[in-house]
Amino acid sequence: PVVGGIALLASLGRSGMVGRWLHDVLGIQLPFTTAGAVVAATFVSIPLFVIAAESGLRSQDPRLEDAALAAGASRGYVFRRVTLPMLAPQLLAGAVLAWARALGEFGATITFAGNLAGRTQTLPLAVYQTRQTDPGGAVLLSLLLVAMSLVVLVLLRDRLAPRLRLLGG
């Protein structure tokens, strides 16, 4: 992740190839901003989403899409009504994995966005900083992260594990 943060600085920083253009043409500066923290977290977590989506696409039976096309459906209709519904479980799983990875992101965020309290400081960065002076406070912040994760898992339990309902779980 730290190497990813350095790559983001090299490419999206004010002297980077894309970053210079973003700043000069559009007036957008990403490093050491809230948007930069989002970019860093997305950068390190998106591969998990892509892997889950790719797995879903590879496991699909192409005959279902072919049948819809043969029946006269447009490609857009087949994508919306056949492909996406079949991919939904993998897309949801990928989104949850990516969110969990982004929630705990540290290296790329501190490298690309910094650790500015109230601006770019994420919960993992706050835990790290608080641990230096207040170990008890760091534990409380860590528990907040765990609680957030548990709430999401509870809210998504029926979607992530529908078979558990059938087993009485």
C-alpha positions as CSV (number, residue, x, y, z in Angstrom):
1,P,0.0,0.0,0.0
2,V,2.8,2.5,0.7
3,V,4.2,1.8,-2.8
4,G,0.7,2.4,-4.1
5,G,0.6,5.7,-2.3
6,I,4.0,6.7,-3.8
7,A,2.7,5.7,-7.3
8,L,-0.4,7.9,-6.7
9,L,1.8,10.8,-5.7
10,A,4.0,10.3,-8.7
11,S,1.1,10.2,-11.1
12,L,-1.6,12.3,-9.5
13,G,0.6,14.8,-7.5
14,R,0.9,18.3,-8.7
15,S,4.1,17.5,-10.6
16,G,2.8,14.1,-11.9
17,M,1.8,13.6,-15.5
18,V,-2.0,13.4,-14.7
19,G,-1.9,15.4,-11.6
20,R,-0.3,18.4,-13.3
21,W,-3.0,18.3,-16.0
22,L,-5.8,18.0,-13.3
23,H,-4.4,21.0,-11.4
24,D,-3.6,23.2,-14.4
25,V,-6.6,22.5,-16.6
26,L,-9.4,21.6,-14.1
27,G,-8.1,23.1,-10.9
28,I,-8.2,19.8,-9.1
29,Q,-5.6,18.8,-6.4
30,L,-5.9,15.3,-5.0
31,P,-2.9,14.8,-2.7
32,F,-3.5,15.7,0.9
33,T,-7.3,16.2,0.4
34,T,-10.4,14.2,1.4
35,A,-10.8,13.2,-2.2
36,G,-7.2,12.0,-2.1
37,A,-8.0,9.8,0.8
38,V,-10.9,8.3,-1.1
39,V,-8.7,7.8,-4.2
40,A,-6.1,6.0,-2.1
41,A,-8.6,3.7,-0.4
42,T,-10.2,2.9,-3.7
43,F,-6.9,2.3,-5.4
44,V,-5.9,-0.4,-2.9
45,S,-9.4,-2.0,-2.6
46,I,-10.7,-2.1,-6.2
47,P,-8.7,-5.2,-7.1
48,L,-10.9,-7.2,-4.7
49,F,-14.0,-6.0,-6.4
50,V,-12.6,-6.8,-9.8
51,I,-11.5,-10.3,-8.8
52,A,-15.0,-11.1,-7.5
53,A,-16.7,-9.6,-10.6
54,E,-14.3,-11.5,-12.9
55,S,-15.0,-14.8,-11.0
56,G,-18.7,-14.2,-11.5
57,L,-18.4,-13.5,-15.2
58,R,-16.2,-16.6,-15.7
59,S,-18.7,-18.8,-13.9
60,Q,-21.7,-17.7,-15.9
61,D,-23.3,-19.9,-18.5
62,P,-23.1,-17.9,-21.8
63,R,-26.0,-19.9,-23.2
64,L,-28.4,-17.9,-21.1
65,E,-27.3,-14.7,-22.6
66,D,-27.3,-16.3,-26.1
67,A,-30.8,-17.5,-25.6
68,A,-32.0,-14.1,-24.7
69,L,-30.3,-12.6,-27.7
70,A,-31.8,-15.3,-29.9
71,A,-35.2,-14.4,-28.5
72,G,-34.7,-10.9,-29.8
73,A,-33.5,-9.1,-26.7
74,S,-31.1,-6.2,-27.3
75,R,-27.6,-6.4,-25.8
76,G,-28.4,-3.7,-23.3
77,Y,-31.6,-5.6,-22.2
78,V,-29.6,-8.8,-21.8
79,F,-27.0,-7.1,-19.7
80,R,-29.6,-5.5,-17.4
81,R,-32.0,-8.4,-17.1
82,V,-29.8,-11.5,-17.5
83,T,-26.2,-10.7,-16.9
84,L,-26.4,-8.3,-13.9
85,P,-28.9,-10.4,-11.9
86,M,-26.7,-13.4,-12.3
87,L,-23.7,-11.4,-11.2
88,A,-25.4,-9.7,-8.3
89,P,-24.0,-12.1,-5.6
90,Q,-20.4,-11.7,-6.8
91,L,-20.8,-8.0,-7.2
92,L,-22.1,-7.7,-3.7
93,A,-19.4,-9.9,-2.3
94,G,-16.8,-7.9,-4.1
95,A,-18.2,-4.6,-2.9
96,V,-18.2,-5.9,0.7
97,L,-14.6,-7.1,0.4
98,A,-13.5,-3.8,-1.2
99,W,-15.3,-1.8,1.5
100,A,-13.6,-3.9,4.3
101,R,-10.2,-3.4,2.7
102,A,-10.8,0.3,2.2
103,L,-12.1,0.7,5.8
104,G,-8.7,-0.6,7.2
105,E,-6.5,1.2,4.6
106,F,-3.4,2.8,6.1
107,G,-0.3,2.9,3.9
108,A,-1.5,4.4,0.7
109,T,-3.8,6.9,2.6
110,I,-1.0,8.2,4.9
111,T,1.4,8.4,1.9
112,F,-1.0,10.1,-0.6
113,A,-3.5,12.0,1.6
114,G,-1.5,12.5,4.8
115,N,-2.9,12.3,8.3
116,L,-4.6,15.6,8.7
117,A,-7.1,15.5,11.6
118,G,-10.6,16.5,10.4
119,R,-9.6,16.4,6.8
120,T,-7.8,13.3,5.6
121,Q,-7.5,11.3,8.9
122,T,-9.3,8.0,8.6
123,L,-10.1,5.7,11.6
124,P,-7.0,3.5,11.1
125,L,-4.8,6.6,11.0
126,A,-6.5,8.0,14.1
127,V,-5.9,4.7,15.9
128,Y,-2.2,4.9,14.9
129,Q,-1.9,8.5,16.1
130,T,-3.9,8.0,19.2
131,R,-1.9,4.9,20.2
132,Q,1.2,7.2,20.6
133,T,-0.3,9.1,23.5
134,D,-3.5,7.4,24.6
135,P,-3.5,3.6,24.3
136,G,-7.0,3.3,25.8
137,G,-8.4,5.8,23.2
138,A,-6.8,3.7,20.5
139,V,-8.6,0.6,21.8
140,L,-11.9,2.5,21.7
141,L,-11.3,3.7,18.2
142,S,-10.4,0.1,17.2
143,L,-13.6,-1.1,18.8
144,L,-15.5,1.4,16.7
145,L,-14.0,-0.1,13.6
146,V,-15.0,-3.6,14.7
147,A,-18.5,-2.4,15.5
148,M,-18.9,-0.8,12.1
149,S,-17.8,-4.0,10.5
150,L,-20.2,-6.1,12.5
151,V,-23.1,-3.8,11.8
152,V,-22.5,-4.1,8.0
153,L,-22.2,-7.9,8.3
154,V,-25.4,-8.1,10.3
155,L,-27.2,-5.9,7.8
156,L,-26.0,-8.0,4.9
157,R,-26.2,-11.5,6.6
158,D,-29.2,-12.6,4.5
159,R,-27.6,-11.5,1.3
160,L,-24.1,-12.9,2.0
161,A,-25.3,-16.2,3.4
162,P,-28.9,-17.0,2.3
163,R,-28.4,-20.7,3.1
164,L,-28.1,-20.0,6.8
165,R,-31.8,-19.0,6.9
166,L,-32.7,-22.4,5.5
167,L,-30.7,-24.0,8.2
168,G,-32.3,-22.0,10.9
169,G,-29.1,-19.8,11.5
